[in-house]
């Protein structure tokens, strides 16, 4: 007992320091845990907000895609002729599929299945042996332009009826419009390999882009 009494003051001091140390570390551990929880909650909020914004953008894109449709009148040698609504980026083969596909007597060779479409277009599929100068027609074309070859929808065979256009140049015209979109002007033919100013002058009276 004499030893305890002798060092009583030091023992109390050591115990006090031990208690203070324990309380100190306990306090900072609780504070760190609280900050971690707060950070997690804020991170979840940010992630939720970003997901919401992304969802809204995707919905808007989807709505715009659905709105971009055109109406096509399909006639001739198809299973179900009629008027169909389809995506503005669709091709002739897709509108033919909507019409039930080609009939058994359709002249598939006379049709450019990869040709693009325009709103209000009449797609006519000829029968085998039927003589159709231009199976694709726009309903609002006037008589003068209907006599010309529409370089945006003409087949390779139709293009070859033009002055100075053979098989290779006809394919070059088709390849160009499929890669770059429809010709906006007749002068756009100058962008096609093999067609220069002289060739264009001859073609101006024979072609149209409408």
Backbone as a chain_set.jsonl record, in Angstrom:
{"seq": "XXXXXXXXXXXXXXXXXXXXXXXXXXXXXXXXXXXXXXXXXXXXXXXXXXXXXXXXXXXXXXXXXXXXXXXXXXXXXXXXXXXXXXXXXXXXXXXXXXXXXXXXXXXXXXXXXXXXXXXXXXXXXXXXXXXXXXXXXXXXXXXXXXXXXXXXXXXXXXXXXXXXXXXXXXXXXXXXXXXXXXXXXXXXXXXXXXXXXXXXXXXXXXXXXX", "coords": {"N": [[0.831, -1.203, 0.0], [2.017, 1.14, 0.656], [3.584, 1.689, -1.53], [1.682, 2.289, -3.535], [0.544, 4.542, -2.424], [2.754, 6.14, -2.479], [3.246, 6.507, -5.203], [0.841, 7.458, -6.073], [0.001, 9.904, -7.17], [1.278, 9.88, -9.657], [0.141, 7.625, -10.806], [-2.549, 8.395, -11.05], [-2.234, 10.444, -12.886], [-1.269, 9.052, -15.158], [-3.468, 7.363, -15.704], [-5.379, 9.279, -16.292], [-4.281, 10.411, -18.609], [-4.434, 8.185, -20.284], [-7.219, 7.823, -20.459], [-7.935, 10.247, -21.7], [-6.602, 9.935, -24.131], [-7.94, 7.708, -25.229], [-10.545, 8.754, -25.46], [-10.005, 10.806, -27.295], [-9.182, 9.48, -29.709], [-11.499, 8.02, -30.15], [-13.361, 10.05, -30.665], [-12.384, 11.199, -33.109], [-12.559, 9.017, -34.825], [-15.327, 8.619, -34.974], [-16.062, 11.047, -36.218], [-14.742, 10.822, -38.691], [-16.09, 8.644, -39.796], [-18.611, 9.742, -40.071], [-18.126, 11.751, -41.998], [-17.47, 10.131, -44.182], [-19.869, 8.781, -44.685], [-21.45, 10.979, -45.409], [-20.117, 11.795, -47.749], [-20.576, 9.555, -49.363], [-23.355, 9.687, -49.646], [-23.634, 12.145, -51.013], [-22.231, 11.499, -53.359], [-23.891, 9.505, -54.376], [-26.103, 11.046, -54.933], [-25.147, 12.752, -56.936], [-24.555, 10.863, -58.899], [-27.091, 9.853, -59.379], [-28.341, 12.137, -60.414], [-26.869, 12.548, -62.774], [-27.529, 10.202, -64.154], [-30.229, 10.623, -64.503], [-30.241, 12.879, -66.197], [-28.964, 11.78, -68.447], [-30.835, 9.847, -69.152], [-32.992, 11.486, -69.899], [-31.945, 12.742, -72.178], [-31.597, 10.535, -73.88], [-34.259, 9.777, -74.183], [-35.225, 12.002, -75.578], [-33.779, 11.847, -77.969], [-34.798, 9.443, -78.909], [-37.483, 10.157, -79.308], [-37.191, 12.058, -81.358], [-36.196, 10.436, -83.38], [-38.366, 8.769, -83.874], [-40.122, 10.626, -84.872], [-39.046, 11.304, -87.316], [-40.16, 10.35, -89.971], [-41.375, 9.193, -93.172], [-43.807, 9.145, -95.859], [-44.72, 6.73, -98.196], [-45.884, 5.693, -101.38], [-46.519, 2.592, -102.563], [-46.509, 0.764, -105.478], [-47.47, -1.532, -108.155], [-45.694, -4.58, -108.875], [-45.821, -5.919, -106.169], [-46.534, -7.697, -103.106], [-48.473, -6.533, -101.412], [-49.688, -3.81, -102.369], [-49.793, -0.316, -101.559], [-50.089, 2.548, -99.284], [-47.458, 3.462, -97.219], [-45.861, 4.147, -94.068], [-42.596, 5.027, -93.112], [-39.191, 4.988, -91.838], [-37.241, 7.959, -92.308], [-34.701, 7.485, -93.226], [-34.756, 5.167, -94.594], [-34.398, 2.597, -97.156], [-35.128, 1.527, -100.575], [-35.494, -1.287, -100.602], [-36.429, -1.762, -98.049], [-38.958, -0.547, -97.893], [-40.241, -2.104, -99.727], [-40.279, -4.532, -98.397], [-42.054, -3.862, -96.357], [-44.325, -3.77, -97.865], [-44.91, -6.388, -98.207], [-43.11, -7.697, -99.772], [-41.601, -8.581, -103.003], [-43.614, -9.588, -105.809], [-44.14, -12.762, -107.514], [-43.775, -12.244, -110.192], [-42.316, -9.968, -110.462], [-39.973, -7.607, -111.786], [-37.084, -7.687, -110.661], [-34.526, -6.926, -111.368], [-34.808, -4.49, -112.541], [-34.981, -2.681, -110.58], [-33.496, -0.529, -108.241], [-32.567, -1.556, -105.342], [-31.157, -0.423, -103.293], [-31.572, 2.235, -103.359], [-32.3, 5.507, -102.026], [-35.108, 7.044, -100.267], [-37.847, 9.441, -100.622], [-40.116, 11.694, -99.031], [-43.496, 11.324, -99.938], [-43.025, 9.968, -102.263], [-43.636, 7.852, -105.123], [-43.217, 4.505, -105.425], [-42.726, 2.383, -107.928], [-42.937, -0.933, -108.929], [-41.987, -2.739, -111.618], [-43.415, -5.302, -113.774], [-42.005, -8.385, -115.043], [-40.676, -7.946, -118.213], [-42.16, -5.719, -118.634], [-42.151, -2.426, -119.84], [-40.781, 0.117, -118.323], [-39.823, 3.342, -118.082], [-38.923, 4.897, -115.922], [-39.046, 3.644, -112.887], [-39.284, 4.836, -110.413], [-40.922, 7.536, -109.101], [-41.586, 10.945, -108.212], [-44.405, 12.323, -106.725], [-44.985, 15.045, -106.989], [-43.659, 16.0, -109.208], [-43.206, 17.938, -112.186], [-44.271, 17.899, -115.667], [-42.146, 18.463, -117.383], [-39.795, 17.918, -115.856], [-40.199, 15.241, -115.329], [-39.5, 13.957, -117.636], [-36.847, 13.927, -117.566], [-33.873, 12.291, -116.273], [-33.749, 11.379, -112.973], [-31.11, 11.851, -111.018], [-30.83, 11.146, -108.403], [-32.325, 8.924, -107.838], [-32.235, 7.202, -109.952], [-31.628, 4.095, -111.688], [-28.733, 2.042, -112.508], [-28.95, 1.267, -115.171], [-30.679, 3.228, -116.189], [-29.151, 5.529, -115.873], [-27.173, 5.038, -117.714], [-28.33, 5.688, -120.072], [-27.875, 8.296, -120.462], [-26.003, 11.0, -121.966], [-22.668, 10.251, -122.626], [-22.37, 8.636, -120.385], [-21.334, 5.674, -119.187], [-21.267, 2.19, -118.061], [-19.329, 2.209, -115.908], [-19.203, 4.915, -115.05], [-21.849, 5.274, -114.37], [-22.098, 3.565, -112.171], [-20.335, 4.868, -110.526], [-21.679, 7.252, -109.987], [-23.901, 6.288, -108.562], [-22.586, 5.115, -106.363], [-21.432, 7.373, -105.23], [-23.698, 8.909, -104.355], [-24.778, 7.181, -102.504], [-22.843, 7.126, -100.555], [-22.511, 9.8, -99.843], [-24.984, 10.982, -99.714], [-27.978, 12.46, -101.185], [-27.825, 14.233, -104.33], [-27.772, 17.715, -104.269], [-27.752, 19.68, -106.158], [-27.455, 19.809, -109.762], [-24.894, 20.39, -110.475], [-23.454, 19.068, -108.592], [-22.591, 16.71, -109.648], [-20.053, 17.081, -110.526], [-18.422, 16.309, -108.511], [-18.196, 13.651, -108.785], [-16.093, 11.047, -109.742], [-14.548, 11.163, -112.902], [-16.362, 12.757, -114.197], [-16.468, 15.801, -115.746], [-16.402, 19.385, -116.49], [-17.179, 19.608, -119.213], [-18.617, 17.247, -119.635], [-20.671, 17.687, -117.838], [-22.038, 19.856, -118.978], [-23.306, 18.634, -121.13], [-25.001, 16.955, -119.795], [-26.776, 18.526, -118.351], [-29.248, 19.147, -119.584], [-30.502, 16.759, -119.519], [-30.847, 15.649, -117.035], [-32.133, 15.687, -113.62], [-32.531, 16.725, -110.181], [-34.724, 16.556, -108.656]], "CA": [[0.0, 0.0, 0.0], [2.91, 2.287, 0.731], [4.03, 1.987, -2.911], [0.557, 2.94, -4.221], [0.44, 5.897, -1.901], [3.918, 6.898, -2.9], [3.133, 6.868, -6.642], [-0.573, 7.727, -6.347], [-0.13, 11.063, -8.065], [1.683, 9.47, -11.006], [-0.857, 6.67, -11.316], [-3.729, 9.186, -11.468], [-1.858, 11.168, -14.098], [-1.213, 8.09, -16.268], [-4.84, 6.935, -16.002], [-6.036, 10.421, -16.929], [-3.766, 10.487, -19.985], [-4.98, 7.038, -21.017], [-8.64, 8.115, -20.723], [-7.982, 11.333, -22.701], [-6.188, 9.362, -25.427], [-9.043, 6.863, -25.723], [-11.626, 9.657, -25.879], [-9.542, 11.548, -28.476], [-9.268, 8.607, -30.882], [-12.912, 7.667, -30.354], [-14.017, 11.211, -31.271], [-11.983, 11.36, -34.506], [-13.094, 7.878, -35.581], [-16.757, 8.899, -35.223], [-16.141, 12.147, -37.18], [-14.337, 10.301, -40.005], [-17.185, 7.798, -40.288], [-19.698, 10.648, -40.457], [-17.755, 12.374, -43.263], [-17.533, 9.1, -45.217], [-21.294, 8.571, -45.002], [-21.909, 12.172, -46.132], [-19.547, 11.744, -49.099], [-21.289, 8.512, -50.108], [-24.699, 10.188, -49.964], [-23.491, 13.147, -52.059], [-21.854, 10.799, -54.585], [-25.095, 8.832, -54.89], [-26.988, 12.086, -55.47], [-24.582, 13.189, -58.211], [-24.729, 9.771, -59.86], [-28.515, 9.803, -59.717], [-28.636, 13.294, -61.25], [-26.303, 12.296, -64.096], [-28.335, 9.149, -64.782], [-31.511, 11.234, -64.888], [-30.005, 13.716, -67.373], [-28.691, 10.869, -69.569], [-32.108, 9.235, -69.52], [-33.803, 12.488, -70.595], [-31.357, 12.938, -73.502], [-31.916, 9.342, -74.672], [-35.682, 9.85, -74.513], [-35.407, 13.032, -76.598], [-33.267, 11.289, -79.224], [-35.757, 8.429, -79.34], [-38.668, 10.854, -79.815], [-36.841, 12.663, -82.643], [-36.067, 9.36, -84.362], [-39.697, 8.307, -84.215], [-40.814, 11.677, -85.619], [-38.441, 11.41, -88.641], [-40.734, 9.333, -90.857], [-41.918, 9.663, -94.442], [-44.913, 8.333, -96.379], [-44.407, 6.256, -99.55], [-46.937, 4.936, -102.076], [-45.888, 1.457, -103.257], [-47.407, 0.234, -106.519], [-46.879, -2.494, -109.074], [-45.538, -6.004, -108.587], [-45.528, -6.262, -104.773], [-47.602, -8.515, -102.53], [-49.526, -5.703, -100.818], [-49.531, -2.398, -102.747], [-50.487, 0.609, -100.669], [-49.338, 3.675, -98.742], [-46.773, 3.032, -95.995], [-45.014, 5.091, -93.347], [-41.315, 4.378, -92.835], [-38.125, 5.892, -91.4], [-36.731, 8.844, -93.359], [-33.415, 6.968, -93.699], [-34.966, 3.836, -95.173], [-34.075, 2.369, -98.575], [-36.218, 0.931, -101.356], [-35.742, -2.684, -100.219], [-37.169, -1.781, -96.785], [-40.365, -0.225, -98.15], [-40.781, -3.272, -100.426], [-40.551, -5.514, -97.344], [-43.287, -3.438, -95.693], [-45.418, -4.076, -98.774], [-45.034, -7.833, -98.318], [-42.09, -8.252, -100.66], [-41.898, -8.606, -104.44], [-44.444, -10.695, -106.292], [-43.379, -13.742, -108.304], [-43.554, -11.755, -111.556], [-41.652, -8.668, -110.397], [-38.686, -7.488, -112.475], [-36.187, -7.188, -109.607], [-33.34, -6.342, -111.992], [-35.115, -3.112, -112.953], [-35.151, -1.878, -109.367], [-32.323, -0.295, -107.402], [-33.045, -1.801, -103.981], [-30.382, 0.378, -102.338], [-31.884, 3.655, -103.549], [-32.937, 6.177, -100.89], [-36.508, 7.421, -100.478], [-38.272, 10.791, -100.278], [-41.507, 11.781, -98.618], [-44.436, 11.519, -101.04], [-42.575, 9.262, -103.469], [-44.328, 6.654, -105.612], [-42.279, 3.453, -105.808], [-43.425, 1.44, -108.817], [-42.155, -2.136, -109.24], [-42.527, -3.259, -112.878], [-43.46, -6.738, -114.038], [-40.997, -8.855, -115.992], [-41.05, -7.65, -119.589], [-42.851, -4.435, -118.691], [-41.232, -1.348, -120.184], [-40.982, 1.303, -117.48], [-38.644, 4.189, -118.233], [-38.465, 5.309, -114.599], [-39.936, 3.024, -111.911], [-39.423, 5.664, -109.217], [-41.416, 8.86, -109.456], [-42.06, 11.816, -107.155], [-45.753, 12.716, -107.116], [-45.121, 16.464, -107.297], [-42.837, 16.375, -110.352], [-43.951, 18.449, -113.339], [-44.091, 17.098, -116.881], [-40.824, 18.673, -117.952], [-38.782, 17.223, -115.082], [-40.44, 13.802, -115.368], [-38.849, 13.418, -118.814], [-35.426, 13.86, -117.285], [-33.461, 11.239, -115.352], [-33.466, 11.858, -111.622], [-29.851, 11.21, -110.639], [-30.898, 10.722, -107.003], [-33.074, 7.678, -107.697], [-32.123, 6.402, -111.177], [-30.85, 2.858, -111.663], [-27.54, 2.067, -113.363], [-29.409, 1.182, -116.576], [-31.232, 4.534, -116.565], [-28.047, 6.487, -115.976], [-26.41, 4.743, -118.919], [-29.008, 6.27, -121.238], [-27.44, 9.692, -120.539], [-24.86, 11.272, -122.848], [-21.343, 10.078, -122.062], [-22.371, 7.838, -119.158], [-21.276, 4.236, -119.39], [-21.459, 1.409, -116.83], [-18.442, 2.608, -114.8], [-19.618, 6.225, -114.535], [-23.164, 5.091, -113.736], [-21.844, 2.998, -110.847], [-19.657, 5.904, -109.732], [-22.735, 8.178, -109.537], [-24.676, 5.59, -107.522], [-21.719, 4.967, -105.182], [-21.256, 8.697, -104.609], [-24.894, 9.343, -103.63], [-24.986, 6.291, -101.36], [-21.864, 7.465, -99.531], [-22.576, 11.212, -99.458], [-26.35, 11.491, -99.697], [-28.534, 12.884, -102.469], [-27.306, 15.436, -104.973], [-28.632, 18.882, -104.045], [-27.789, 20.384, -107.443], [-26.881, 19.041, -110.876], [-23.449, 20.648, -110.447], [-22.849, 18.111, -107.673], [-22.01, 15.623, -110.444], [-18.624, 17.353, -110.699], [-17.725, 15.621, -107.436], [-18.087, 12.238, -109.159], [-14.894, 10.76, -110.524], [-14.766, 10.915, -114.33], [-17.294, 13.734, -114.769], [-15.907, 17.148, -115.729], [-17.258, 20.485, -116.933], [-17.742, 19.313, -120.538], [-19.637, 16.206, -119.467], [-21.79, 18.296, -117.121], [-22.806, 20.678, -119.919], [-24.158, 17.732, -121.922], [-25.976, 16.293, -118.927], [-27.7, 19.478, -117.726], [-30.569, 19.092, -120.197], [-31.031, 15.408, -119.469], [-31.005, 15.149, -115.651], [-32.735, 16.519, -112.582], [-32.291, 16.228, -108.814], [-36.042, 16.584, -107.986]], "C": [[0.857, 1.24, 0.0], [3.391, 2.696, -0.657], [2.95, 2.738, -3.656], [0.432, 4.381, -3.75], [1.584, 6.771, -2.407], [3.784, 7.403, -4.334], [1.689, 7.182, -7.048], [-0.752, 8.846, -7.357], [0.21, 10.682, -9.504], [0.675, 8.501, -11.622], [-2.093, 7.404, -11.832], [-3.437, 9.918, -12.771], [-1.841, 10.248, -15.317], [-2.609, 7.631, -16.68], [-5.589, 8.041, -16.74], [-5.605, 10.553, -18.383], [-4.332, 9.37, -20.862], [-6.431, 7.289, -21.406], [-8.77, 9.181, -21.794], [-7.63, 10.801, -24.089], [-7.299, 8.528, -26.049], [-10.183, 7.721, -26.238], [-11.265, 10.396, -27.162], [-9.707, 10.713, -29.748], [-10.707, 8.191, -31.19], [-13.645, 8.791, -31.08], [-13.686, 11.333, -32.755], [-12.444, 10.208, -35.383], [-14.556, 8.093, -35.929], [-16.905, 9.981, -36.283], [-15.786, 11.671, -38.592], [-15.429, 9.448, -40.624], [-18.331, 8.653, -40.787], [-19.406, 11.304, -41.795], [-17.845, 11.387, -44.418], [-18.964, 8.856, -45.648], [-21.826, 9.732, -45.81], [-21.409, 12.163, -47.569], [-20.265, 10.723, -49.961], [-22.667, 8.986, -50.53], [-24.635, 11.211, -51.089], [-23.129, 12.509, -53.387], [-23.048, 10.119, -55.226], [-26.021, 9.841, -55.528], [-26.496, 12.549, -56.835], [-24.805, 12.134, -59.283], [-26.185, 9.689, -60.313], [-28.891, 10.937, -60.657], [-28.119, 13.083, -62.665], [-27.106, 11.244, -64.845], [-29.652, 9.712, -65.289], [-31.339, 12.058, -66.158], [-29.759, 12.853, -68.602], [-29.974, 10.234, -70.076], [-32.976, 10.203, -70.32], [-33.287, 12.704, -72.015], [-31.705, 11.768, -74.412], [-33.384, 9.342, -75.094], [-35.929, 10.849, -75.633], [-34.945, 12.538, -77.957], [-34.243, 10.277, -79.789], [-36.997, 9.07, -79.95], [-38.394, 11.456, -81.18], [-36.743, 11.616, -83.732], [-37.432, 8.873, -84.824], [-40.421, 9.325, -85.096], [-40.296, 11.766, -87.052], [-38.929, 10.275, -89.535], [-41.268, 9.986, -92.122], [-43.012, 8.7, -94.898], [-44.645, 8.012, -97.85], [-45.587, 5.463, -100.114], [-46.269, 3.843, -102.908], [-46.902, 0.835, -104.229], [-46.696, -0.848, -107.33], [-46.77, -3.889, -108.502], [-45.007, -6.269, -107.169], [-46.725, -7.029, -104.211], [-48.772, -7.674, -102.01], [-49.303, -4.228, -101.163], [-50.305, -1.5, -101.773], [-49.579, 1.73, -100.204], [-48.761, 3.26, -97.387], [-45.94, 4.164, -95.389], [-43.739, 4.357, -92.932], [-40.291, 5.424, -92.413], [-37.588, 6.695, -92.584], [-35.406, 8.342, -93.939], [-33.532, 5.614, -94.399], [-34.599, 3.801, -96.66], [-35.241, 1.639, -99.252], [-36.524, -0.495, -100.892], [-36.559, -2.767, -98.922], [-38.65, -1.482, -96.991], [-41.031, -1.383, -98.903], [-41.125, -4.367, -99.414], [-41.843, -5.17, -96.604], [-44.508, -3.789, -96.531], [-45.533, -5.576, -99.037], [-44.015, -8.492, -99.21], [-42.525, -8.229, -102.121], [-42.799, -9.782, -104.79], [-43.592, -11.62, -107.156], [-43.021, -13.227, -109.692], [-42.866, -10.392, -111.582], [-40.309, -8.699, -111.116], [-37.692, -6.855, -111.496], [-34.97, -6.489, -110.19], [-33.555, -4.884, -112.39], [-35.203, -2.159, -111.77], [-33.83, -1.742, -108.616], [-32.758, -0.397, -105.944], [-32.325, -0.957, -102.936], [-30.685, 1.871, -102.435], [-32.577, 4.232, -102.319], [-34.342, 6.638, -101.272], [-36.751, 8.88, -100.099], [-39.743, 10.78, -99.908], [-42.407, 12.072, -99.825], [-44.068, 10.777, -102.312], [-43.506, 8.096, -103.807], [-43.252, 5.659, -106.05], [-43.056, 2.432, -106.634], [-42.489, 0.289, -109.171], [-42.742, -2.767, -110.507], [-42.556, -4.788, -112.915], [-42.356, -7.121, -115.004], [-41.497, -8.606, -117.412], [-41.779, -6.332, -119.744], [-41.847, -3.326, -118.95], [-41.562, -0.104, -119.369], [-39.708, 2.14, -117.533], [-38.069, 4.599, -116.879], [-39.407, 4.745, -113.54], [-40.123, 3.831, -110.629], [-39.831, 7.068, -109.625], [-41.829, 9.626, -108.213], [-43.407, 12.376, -107.605], [-45.872, 14.176, -107.509], [-44.22, 16.915, -108.437], [-43.717, 16.927, -111.473], [-43.59, 17.643, -114.579], [-42.683, 17.235, -117.45], [-39.769, 17.887, -117.198], [-38.964, 15.714, -115.127], [-39.807, 13.15, -116.595], [-37.345, 13.258, -118.59], [-35.131, 12.723, -116.302], [-33.119, 11.868, -114.002], [-32.218, 11.133, -111.11], [-29.83, 10.756, -109.179], [-31.584, 9.368, -106.824], [-32.918, 6.735, -108.892], [-31.274, 5.152, -110.963], [-29.633, 3.0, -112.573], [-27.94, 2.06, -114.834], [-29.946, 2.521, -117.055], [-30.138, 5.57, -116.744], [-27.244, 6.278, -117.258], [-27.091, 5.244, -120.19], [-28.602, 7.728, -121.434], [-26.201, 9.826, -121.42], [-23.534, 11.101, -122.105], [-21.275, 9.257, -120.787], [-22.428, 6.354, -119.5], [-21.462, 3.504, -118.066], [-20.614, 1.889, -115.652], [-18.853, 3.945, -114.201], [-20.982, 6.136, -113.848], [-22.99, 4.547, -112.324], [-21.167, 4.013, -109.931], [-20.673, 6.906, -109.175], [-23.531, 7.554, -108.399], [-23.865, 5.464, -106.234], [-21.569, 6.299, -104.448], [-22.484, 9.093, -103.793], [-25.189, 8.449, -102.43], [-24.035, 6.636, -100.212], [-22.051, 8.876, -98.987], [-23.986, 11.787, -99.383], [-26.771, 11.99, -101.082], [-27.845, 14.139, -102.997], [-28.288, 16.583, -104.729], [-28.776, 19.714, -105.311], [-27.171, 19.487, -108.512], [-25.366, 19.193, -110.889], [-22.72, 19.7, -109.49], [-22.22, 16.935, -108.394], [-20.512, 15.832, -110.671], [-17.784, 16.677, -109.618], [-17.508, 14.144, -107.744], [-16.868, 12.041, -110.051], [-15.245, 10.47, -111.98], [-15.714, 11.893, -114.986], [-16.708, 15.138, -114.602], [-16.898, 18.173, -116.253], [-17.936, 20.182, -118.279], [-18.856, 18.278, -120.438], [-20.884, 16.791, -118.813], [-22.66, 19.118, -118.06], [-23.759, 19.824, -120.755], [-25.298, 17.161, -121.075], [-27.052, 17.235, -118.382], [-29.113, 19.412, -118.282], [-31.23, 17.739, -120.06], [-31.341, 14.921, -118.049], [-31.678, 16.176, -114.751], [-32.386, 15.928, -111.213], [-33.595, 16.178, -108.022], [-36.943, 15.459, -108.482]], "O": [[0.49, 2.266, -0.573], [3.584, 3.879, -0.938], [3.241, 3.719, -4.34], [0.244, 5.305, -4.541], [1.414, 7.951, -2.713], [4.143, 8.537, -4.654], [1.359, 7.171, -8.234], [-1.557, 8.743, -8.283], [-0.466, 11.094, -10.447], [0.397, 8.56, -12.82], [-2.619, 7.087, -12.899], [-4.293, 10.0, -13.652], [-2.337, 10.615, -16.382], [-2.901, 7.522, -17.871], [-6.333, 7.781, -17.686], [-6.426, 10.774, -19.273], [-4.664, 9.585, -22.028], [-6.835, 7.009, -22.535], [-9.601, 9.062, -22.695], [-8.258, 11.157, -25.085], [-7.568, 8.628, -27.246], [-10.728, 7.465, -27.312], [-12.121, 10.595, -28.024], [-10.29, 11.168, -30.732], [-11.08, 8.032, -32.352], [-14.443, 8.543, -31.984], [-14.579, 11.543, -33.575], [-12.696, 10.404, -36.572], [-14.985, 7.79, -37.042], [-17.764, 9.872, -37.158], [-16.432, 12.057, -39.566], [-15.671, 9.515, -41.83], [-18.955, 8.338, -41.8], [-20.293, 11.416, -42.641], [-18.252, 11.76, -45.518], [-19.245, 8.736, -46.84], [-22.561, 9.535, -46.778], [-22.154, 12.477, -48.498], [-20.537, 10.97, -51.136], [-23.102, 8.716, -51.65], [-25.452, 11.18, -52.009], [-23.644, 12.911, -54.43], [-23.212, 10.14, -56.446], [-26.658, 9.552, -56.541], [-27.279, 12.721, -57.769], [-25.185, 12.441, -60.412], [-26.467, 9.48, -61.493], [-29.666, 10.739, -61.592], [-28.808, 13.385, -63.639], [-27.338, 11.381, -66.046], [-30.134, 9.337, -66.358], [-32.151, 11.974, -67.08], [-30.277, 13.145, -69.68], [-30.177, 10.099, -71.283], [-33.618, 9.81, -71.295], [-34.076, 12.834, -72.952], [-32.064, 11.964, -75.573], [-33.716, 8.957, -76.215], [-36.733, 10.597, -76.531], [-35.606, 12.764, -78.97], [-34.491, 10.247, -80.994], [-37.508, 8.606, -80.969], [-39.241, 11.389, -82.07], [-37.148, 11.854, -84.87], [-37.639, 8.597, -86.006], [-41.226, 8.958, -85.952], [-41.012, 12.249, -87.929], [-38.178, 9.342, -89.82], [-41.573, 11.179, -92.14], [-43.127, 7.586, -94.389], [-44.378, 8.908, -98.651], [-46.206, 4.666, -99.41], [-45.536, 4.139, -103.851], [-47.999, 0.437, -103.839], [-45.488, -1.05, -107.206], [-47.632, -4.334, -107.745], [-43.897, -6.773, -106.992], [-47.81, -7.002, -104.792], [-49.931, -8.065, -102.155], [-48.784, -3.475, -100.339], [-51.342, -1.893, -101.239], [-48.443, 1.856, -100.663], [-49.482, 2.769, -96.518], [-45.397, 5.012, -96.096], [-43.788, 3.219, -92.463], [-40.508, 6.619, -92.611], [-37.49, 6.193, -93.703], [-35.032, 8.741, -95.041], [-32.527, 4.997, -94.75], [-34.505, 4.836, -97.32], [-36.192, 1.201, -98.605], [-37.692, -0.872, -100.797], [-37.296, -3.732, -98.717], [-39.503, -2.089, -96.343], [-42.229, -1.622, -98.746], [-42.14, -5.049, -99.555], [-42.629, -6.054, -96.263], [-45.583, -4.068, -96.0], [-46.188, -5.986, -99.995], [-44.041, -9.709, -99.394], [-43.669, -7.902, -102.436], [-42.751, -10.832, -104.15], [-42.453, -11.292, -107.489], [-42.072, -13.712, -110.308], [-42.84, -9.734, -112.622], [-39.592, -9.697, -111.062], [-37.486, -5.641, -111.504], [-34.434, -5.563, -109.58], [-32.594, -4.132, -112.557], [-35.47, -0.97, -111.941], [-33.133, -2.73, -108.386], [-33.262, 0.572, -105.377], [-32.82, -0.792, -101.82], [-30.127, 2.675, -101.688], [-33.344, 3.541, -101.649], [-34.717, 6.624, -102.445], [-35.973, 9.48, -99.357], [-40.517, 9.963, -100.406], [-42.113, 12.956, -100.63], [-44.731, 10.94, -103.336], [-44.077, 7.45, -102.929], [-42.466, 5.951, -106.952], [-43.918, 1.717, -106.123], [-41.379, 0.511, -109.655], [-43.864, -3.274, -110.482], [-41.825, -5.463, -112.191], [-41.827, -6.263, -115.712], [-42.605, -9.007, -117.768], [-41.995, -5.871, -120.865], [-40.787, -3.301, -118.326], [-42.498, 0.631, -119.682], [-38.648, 1.703, -117.086], [-36.85, 4.642, -116.714], [-40.475, 5.314, -113.314], [-41.024, 3.54, -109.842], [-39.143, 7.711, -110.418], [-42.358, 9.044, -107.266], [-43.539, 12.848, -108.734], [-46.762, 14.53, -108.282], [-44.032, 18.118, -108.618], [-44.832, 16.451, -111.688], [-42.697, 16.798, -114.535], [-42.098, 16.267, -117.934], [-38.923, 17.248, -117.822], [-37.992, 14.973, -114.98], [-39.594, 11.938, -116.611], [-36.665, 12.546, -119.329], [-36.02, 12.254, -115.592], [-32.295, 12.779, -113.919], [-32.269, 9.941, -110.806], [-28.907, 10.055, -108.765], [-31.443, 8.735, -105.778], [-33.406, 5.605, -108.86], [-30.333, 5.147, -110.17], [-29.522, 3.971, -113.321], [-27.341, 2.763, -115.648], [-29.703, 2.915, -118.196], [-30.192, 6.392, -117.659], [-26.7, 7.229, -117.819], [-26.491, 5.226, -121.264], [-28.94, 8.335, -122.45], [-25.446, 8.869, -121.593], [-23.31, 11.735, -121.074], [-20.216, 9.188, -120.162], [-23.422, 5.851, -120.023], [-21.78, 4.129, -117.055], [-21.108, 1.972, -114.528], [-18.855, 4.102, -112.98], [-21.239, 6.835, -112.867], [-23.648, 5.006, -111.39], [-21.393, 4.023, -108.721], [-20.55, 7.354, -108.035], [-23.806, 8.208, -107.393], [-24.391, 5.68, -105.142], [-21.578, 6.352, -103.218], [-22.346, 9.562, -102.664], [-25.78, 8.901, -101.449], [-24.376, 6.461, -99.042], [-21.785, 9.13, -97.813], [-24.163, 12.952, -99.028], [-25.989, 11.939, -102.031], [-27.357, 14.978, -102.24], [-29.49, 16.438, -104.954], [-29.795, 20.374, -105.516], [-26.459, 18.531, -108.205], [-24.64, 18.269, -111.256], [-21.501, 19.55, -109.575], [-21.397, 16.228, -107.813], [-19.786, 14.884, -110.97], [-16.579, 16.493, -109.787], [-16.74, 13.464, -107.063], [-16.653, 12.792, -111.002], [-16.115, 9.649, -112.27], [-15.867, 11.875, -116.207], [-16.48, 15.605, -113.486], [-18.079, 17.878, -116.438], [-19.121, 20.465, -118.461], [-19.902, 18.412, -121.072], [-22.008, 16.444, -119.175], [-23.887, 19.086, -117.956], [-24.879, 20.24, -121.052], [-26.4, 16.918, -121.566], [-28.127, 16.781, -117.992], [-30.078, 19.6, -117.541], [-32.39, 17.574, -120.437], [-32.015, 13.906, -117.873], [-31.775, 17.359, -115.078], [-31.993, 14.766, -111.112], [-33.589, 15.804, -106.849], [-38.08, 15.333, -108.029]]}, "num_chains": 1, "name": "protein.A"}
